[in-house]
Amino acid sequence: MSLLDKAVCTPFFLKRIKFSALPLLGLLLLAVALVSASIGAVSIPLSDILGGSLADQQLAVLNSIRLPRVVLAVIVGGALAVSGAAMQGLFRNPLADPGLIGISTSAALAVAIVIVLAGPIVGYFGLYAMSIAAFGGALGACFVIFRFAKLTGTFSVTYMLLTGIAINALSAAGVGFLTFLSDDQQLRTLTFWTMGSLGGALWVSVIVAATIIIPSALILVKNARELNVLLLGESEARYLGVDVERLKRRIIICTALSVGAAISVSGIIGFVGLVVPHLIRLTLGPDHRLLIPASAFLGAILLLLADTVARTVVAPAEMPVGILTSMIGGPFFLWLLMKQFSGRFGL
């Protein structure tokens, strides 16, 4: 057995018990997806969905509206949670979040530019203009982070974090300035996009997002062992044979692609990447071989539940799903801070 294998190995019976949680989470996700598909303005009984005896109207609603939205919620929720788990492993900090390095705010700035300053572009690309802008903004942030993180000759996590803070501040200022310049309709569009919503789910957007998010998530899963070793420290990880610089680049690229693709089709949905990995870590432990796939399942479940509530609680109107996730994640983040620092300050 190599040093790397010894560093990440766990007792067989414990590993078997913990990994049995994955099929349970998968079954729970399937159950939540079926219930979510049956709930809405047009009633579609769960028994009819399972039996395949649907009326024409019900079939049209299910295929054109409900199923794309359910699948998109699964993909976006899983992407945000997996990215959060990877970022927390990279920074070795349970308070880390994909938005920490400025990807979300850069996407918001690109969308604000399109909405306020590029009206003809919106007309040319139609519904996809904001998605293209959001993805481009996320990739732009990733490029800037890479350039500044390598100023020391190596890929510095400290420089990456500082660059992310600067990008967040500059992008927030840009969004604020464009909000000031916008008219009523532009302000309404920008506000609703920054709140996050899955209401515009189409099969085309689902397929495009899936082709980016799924390969990126699989690469993160493949690097779970190396992330486990990185928890020991960078020097120790190098001693155990991990190419730390290459691992950092791979994690950041996959995270940027996943989060950028997710934001481009759903808007900004906060706290999923923070809350879900920490819940999994508390219940199943820090092993990334389990943490990352379990986070994908739980993130999909959480966003599905939030979206189901968002589109039914104020029907026939619809509440932005980002509001609900923030209502859950905000108190949870405060609890995390209290738990993190209570022992240090004697609270």
C-alpha positions as CSV (number, residue, x, y, z in Angstrom):
1,M,0.0,0.0,0.0
2,S,1.4,3.4,-1.0
3,L,1.8,6.3,1.4
4,L,-1.1,8.1,-0.4
5,D,-3.4,5.0,0.2
6,K,-2.4,4.8,3.8
7,A,-3.2,8.5,4.3
8,V,-6.8,8.2,3.0
9,C,-7.7,4.7,4.1
10,T,-10.5,4.1,6.7
11,P,-11.7,0.9,8.5
12,F,-13.6,-1.2,6.1
13,F,-16.8,-1.5,8.2
14,L,-17.0,2.2,8.7
15,K,-16.5,2.9,5.1
16,R,-19.1,0.4,4.1
17,I,-21.7,1.9,6.6
18,K,-21.0,5.5,5.4
19,F,-21.1,4.7,1.7
20,S,-24.5,3.1,2.2
21,A,-25.8,6.6,2.7
22,L,-25.3,7.3,-1.0
23,P,-28.1,5.0,-2.3
24,L,-30.4,6.3,0.4
25,L,-29.8,9.8,-0.7
26,G,-30.3,8.8,-4.3
27,L,-33.7,7.2,-3.4
28,L,-34.7,10.3,-1.4
29,L,-33.8,12.5,-4.4
30,L,-35.9,10.3,-6.7
31,A,-38.9,10.6,-4.3
32,V,-38.5,14.4,-3.9
33,A,-38.3,14.7,-7.7
34,L,-41.5,12.8,-8.3
35,V,-43.4,14.8,-5.7
36,S,-42.0,18.1,-7.1
37,A,-43.1,17.1,-10.6
38,S,-46.7,16.4,-9.4
39,I,-47.2,19.7,-7.5
40,G,-48.2,22.9,-9.2
41,A,-51.0,24.9,-10.7
42,V,-52.0,22.0,-12.9
43,S,-52.6,19.0,-10.6
44,I,-50.8,15.8,-11.8
45,P,-51.4,13.0,-9.3
46,L,-48.3,11.0,-8.4
47,S,-50.2,7.8,-9.2
48,D,-50.8,9.0,-12.8
49,I,-47.1,9.8,-13.2
50,L,-46.0,6.4,-12.0
51,G,-48.8,4.6,-13.9
52,G,-48.3,6.6,-17.1
53,S,-52.0,7.4,-17.4
54,L,-51.8,11.1,-18.1
55,A,-54.2,13.4,-20.0
56,D,-52.9,15.4,-22.9
57,Q,-52.8,18.6,-20.9
58,Q,-51.0,16.9,-18.0
59,L,-48.5,15.3,-20.3
60,A,-47.7,18.6,-22.0
61,V,-47.2,20.4,-18.7
62,L,-45.0,17.6,-17.4
63,N,-42.8,17.3,-20.4
64,S,-42.5,21.0,-21.2
65,I,-42.5,22.7,-17.8
66,R,-42.2,20.4,-14.8
67,L,-39.5,17.9,-15.9
68,P,-37.1,20.5,-17.3
69,R,-37.4,22.4,-14.1
70,V,-36.9,19.4,-11.9
71,V,-33.9,18.2,-13.8
72,L,-32.4,21.7,-13.9
73,A,-32.9,22.0,-10.1
74,V,-31.1,18.7,-9.6
75,I,-28.2,19.7,-11.9
76,V,-27.8,23.2,-10.4
77,G,-28.2,22.2,-6.8
78,G,-25.7,19.4,-7.3
79,A,-23.2,21.6,-9.1
80,L,-23.3,24.3,-6.3
81,A,-22.9,21.8,-3.5
82,V,-20.1,19.8,-5.2
83,S,-18.2,23.1,-6.0
84,G,-18.7,24.1,-2.3
85,A,-17.3,20.8,-1.1
86,A,-14.3,21.1,-3.4
87,M,-13.6,24.7,-2.4
88,Q,-13.8,23.9,1.3
89,G,-11.3,21.1,0.8
90,L,-9.0,23.3,-1.2
91,F,-9.0,26.1,1.4
92,R,-9.2,23.6,4.3
93,N,-12.0,25.8,5.7
94,P,-15.6,24.8,6.2
95,L,-16.6,28.5,5.7
96,A,-15.4,28.6,2.2
97,D,-17.9,29.0,-0.6
98,P,-17.8,29.2,-4.5
99,G,-18.7,32.8,-4.3
100,L,-15.6,33.4,-2.2
101,I,-13.4,33.8,-5.3
102,G,-15.7,36.3,-7.1
103,I,-17.3,34.0,-9.7
104,S,-20.9,34.8,-8.8
105,T,-20.5,38.6,-8.6
106,S,-18.5,38.6,-11.9
107,A,-21.4,36.7,-13.6
108,A,-23.8,39.2,-12.1
109,L,-21.7,42.1,-13.5
110,A,-21.7,40.6,-17.0
111,V,-25.5,40.1,-16.9
112,A,-26.0,43.7,-15.6
113,I,-23.9,45.0,-18.5
114,V,-26.0,43.1,-21.0
115,I,-29.3,44.2,-19.5
116,V,-28.5,47.9,-19.0
117,L,-26.0,48.7,-21.8
118,A,-26.4,46.0,-24.5
119,G,-30.1,46.0,-25.5
120,P,-29.4,45.0,-29.2
121,I,-27.4,42.0,-28.0
122,V,-30.3,40.9,-25.9
123,G,-32.6,41.2,-28.8
124,Y,-30.2,39.2,-31.1
125,F,-29.6,36.3,-28.7
126,G,-33.0,36.3,-27.1
127,L,-33.4,34.2,-23.9
128,Y,-29.8,33.1,-24.1
129,A,-28.2,36.5,-23.8
130,M,-28.0,36.6,-20.0
131,S,-26.9,33.0,-19.8
132,I,-24.0,33.6,-22.3
133,A,-23.1,36.8,-20.4
134,A,-23.1,35.0,-17.0
135,F,-21.0,32.2,-18.2
136,G,-18.5,34.6,-19.8
137,G,-18.3,36.6,-16.6
138,A,-17.6,33.5,-14.6
139,L,-14.8,32.4,-17.0
140,G,-13.4,36.0,-17.0
141,A,-13.1,35.9,-13.2
142,C,-11.4,32.5,-13.4
143,F,-8.8,33.9,-15.9
144,V,-8.0,36.9,-13.7
145,I,-7.7,34.7,-10.6
146,F,-5.2,32.4,-12.4
147,R,-3.1,35.4,-13.5
148,F,-2.8,36.9,-10.1
149,A,-2.5,33.6,-8.2
150,K,0.6,32.8,-10.2
151,L,2.4,36.0,-9.4
152,T,4.7,34.2,-7.0
153,G,5.6,31.5,-9.6
154,T,3.4,28.9,-7.9
155,F,-0.4,28.7,-7.6
156,S,-0.9,30.6,-4.3
157,V,-4.2,30.0,-2.5
158,T,-3.6,33.2,-0.5
159,Y,-3.2,35.3,-3.7
160,M,-6.3,33.5,-5.1
161,L,-8.4,34.4,-2.1
162,L,-7.2,38.1,-2.1
163,T,-7.9,38.3,-5.8
164,G,-11.4,36.9,-5.2
165,I,-12.1,39.5,-2.6
166,A,-11.0,42.3,-5.0
167,I,-13.1,40.9,-7.8
168,N,-16.1,40.7,-5.5
169,A,-15.7,44.3,-4.4
170,L,-15.2,45.6,-8.0
171,S,-18.0,43.6,-9.4
172,A,-20.4,44.6,-6.7
173,A,-19.5,48.3,-7.3
174,G,-20.1,47.8,-11.1
175,V,-23.5,46.1,-10.5
176,G,-24.5,49.0,-8.1
177,F,-23.5,51.6,-10.7
178,L,-25.4,49.9,-13.5
179,T,-28.4,49.5,-11.2
180,F,-28.3,53.3,-10.7
181,L,-28.3,53.8,-14.5
182,S,-31.1,51.3,-15.2
183,D,-34.7,52.2,-16.0
184,D,-37.6,50.5,-14.3
185,Q,-37.8,47.5,-16.6
186,Q,-34.1,46.9,-16.6
187,L,-34.0,47.2,-12.8
188,R,-36.8,44.7,-12.5
189,T,-35.0,42.2,-14.8
190,L,-31.7,42.6,-13.0
191,T,-33.2,42.3,-9.6
192,F,-35.1,39.1,-10.3
193,W,-32.0,37.6,-12.0
194,T,-29.8,38.3,-8.9
195,M,-32.4,36.7,-6.7
196,G,-32.2,33.4,-8.6
197,S,-35.0,31.4,-10.3
198,L,-35.5,28.2,-12.2
199,G,-38.6,29.5,-13.9
200,G,-37.0,29.8,-17.3
201,A,-36.0,26.1,-17.5
202,L,-36.0,24.7,-21.0
203,W,-34.6,21.3,-22.2
204,V,-32.0,23.2,-24.3
205,S,-30.7,25.0,-21.2
206,V,-30.8,21.8,-19.2
207,I,-28.7,20.0,-21.8
208,V,-26.2,22.8,-22.2
209,A,-25.7,23.1,-18.4
210,A,-25.4,19.3,-18.0
211,T,-22.7,19.0,-20.6
212,I,-20.5,21.4,-18.6
213,I,-21.5,20.5,-15.1
214,I,-21.5,16.7,-15.1
215,P,-17.9,16.3,-16.5
216,S,-16.6,18.9,-14.1
217,A,-18.3,17.2,-11.2
218,L,-16.8,13.8,-12.2
219,I,-13.3,15.3,-12.3
220,L,-13.8,16.6,-8.8
221,V,-14.9,13.2,-7.7
222,K,-11.9,11.7,-9.3
223,N,-9.6,14.0,-7.3
224,A,-11.3,13.2,-4.0
225,R,-8.3,11.2,-2.7
226,E,-5.9,14.0,-3.4
227,L,-8.2,16.5,-1.6
228,N,-8.2,14.2,1.4
229,V,-4.4,14.3,1.5
230,L,-4.4,18.1,1.0
231,L,-6.3,18.4,4.4
232,L,-3.0,17.4,6.0
233,G,-1.3,20.5,4.5
234,E,0.4,21.3,1.3
235,S,3.9,20.2,2.3
236,E,2.6,16.9,3.6
237,A,0.6,16.4,0.4
238,R,3.7,16.9,-1.7
239,Y,5.6,14.4,0.4
240,L,2.9,11.9,-0.2
241,G,3.2,12.3,-3.9
242,V,0.4,14.8,-4.7
243,D,1.0,17.4,-7.5
244,V,-0.5,20.2,-5.4
245,E,-0.2,22.9,-8.0
246,R,-1.9,20.8,-10.6
247,L,-4.6,19.8,-8.2
248,K,-5.3,23.5,-7.3
249,R,-5.6,24.4,-11.0
250,R,-7.9,21.5,-11.7
251,I,-10.2,22.3,-8.7
252,I,-10.5,26.0,-9.6
253,I,-11.2,25.3,-13.3
254,C,-13.8,22.7,-12.5
255,T,-15.4,24.8,-9.9
256,A,-15.5,27.9,-12.1
257,L,-17.0,25.9,-15.0
258,S,-19.7,24.3,-12.8
259,V,-20.7,27.5,-10.9
260,G,-20.6,29.5,-14.1
261,A,-22.8,27.1,-16.0
262,A,-25.2,26.9,-13.0
263,I,-25.5,30.6,-12.6
264,S,-26.0,31.1,-16.3
265,V,-29.2,29.1,-16.3
266,S,-30.6,29.9,-12.8
267,G,-29.2,33.3,-11.7
268,I,-27.5,33.7,-8.3
269,I,-28.6,31.1,-5.7
270,G,-26.6,31.5,-2.5
271,F,-25.6,29.4,0.4
272,V,-26.2,25.9,-1.2
273,G,-22.4,25.5,-1.7
274,L,-21.8,26.5,2.0
275,V,-24.6,24.7,3.8
276,V,-24.8,21.3,2.1
277,P,-21.1,20.2,2.3
278,H,-21.0,21.2,6.0
279,L,-24.1,19.1,6.8
280,I,-22.6,16.1,5.0
281,R,-19.3,16.6,6.8
282,L,-21.1,16.7,10.2
283,T,-23.0,13.5,9.5
284,L,-20.7,11.4,7.3
285,G,-17.3,12.8,8.0
286,P,-14.6,14.7,5.9
287,D,-13.7,11.9,3.4
288,H,-14.1,13.6,0.1
289,R,-14.7,10.3,-1.7
290,L,-18.0,10.3,0.2
291,L,-18.4,14.0,0.8
292,I,-18.5,15.1,-2.8
293,P,-21.1,12.7,-4.2
294,A,-23.2,12.9,-1.1
295,S,-23.1,16.7,-1.4
296,A,-24.3,16.4,-5.0
297,F,-27.4,14.4,-3.9
298,L,-28.2,16.6,-0.9
299,G,-27.7,19.8,-2.9
300,A,-30.1,18.6,-5.5
301,I,-32.6,17.6,-2.8
302,L,-32.4,21.0,-1.1
303,L,-32.8,23.0,-4.2
304,L,-35.6,20.9,-5.4
305,L,-37.5,21.4,-2.1
306,A,-36.8,25.1,-2.1
307,D,-37.9,25.5,-5.8
308,T,-41.1,23.5,-5.1
309,V,-41.9,25.8,-2.2
310,A,-41.0,28.9,-4.2
311,R,-43.4,28.1,-7.0
312,T,-46.3,27.0,-4.8
313,V,-46.3,29.1,-1.6
314,V,-47.4,32.3,-3.3
315,A,-49.2,30.8,-6.3
316,P,-50.1,31.9,-8.9
317,A,-47.1,34.2,-8.4
318,E,-43.6,32.7,-7.9
319,M,-41.0,33.6,-5.3
320,P,-37.3,33.7,-6.3
321,V,-35.7,30.5,-5.1
322,G,-32.6,32.4,-4.0
323,I,-34.6,34.1,-1.3
324,L,-35.5,30.8,0.2
325,T,-32.0,29.4,0.1
326,S,-30.7,32.6,1.7
327,M,-33.4,32.3,4.4
328,I,-32.0,28.9,5.2
329,G,-28.4,29.6,4.6
330,G,-28.1,32.9,6.5
331,P,-29.0,31.6,10.0
332,F,-26.9,28.4,9.3
333,F,-23.9,30.6,8.4
334,L,-24.2,32.5,11.6
335,W,-24.4,29.3,13.5
336,L,-21.3,28.1,11.8
337,L,-19.5,31.3,12.8
338,M,-20.6,30.9,16.4
339,K,-19.4,27.3,16.5
340,Q,-16.1,28.2,14.8
341,F,-15.2,31.0,17.2
342,S,-17.1,30.3,20.4
343,G,-14.3,28.2,21.9
344,R,-11.6,30.7,20.9
345,F,-13.4,33.6,22.6
346,G,-15.1,31.7,25.4
347,L,-18.6,32.5,24.2
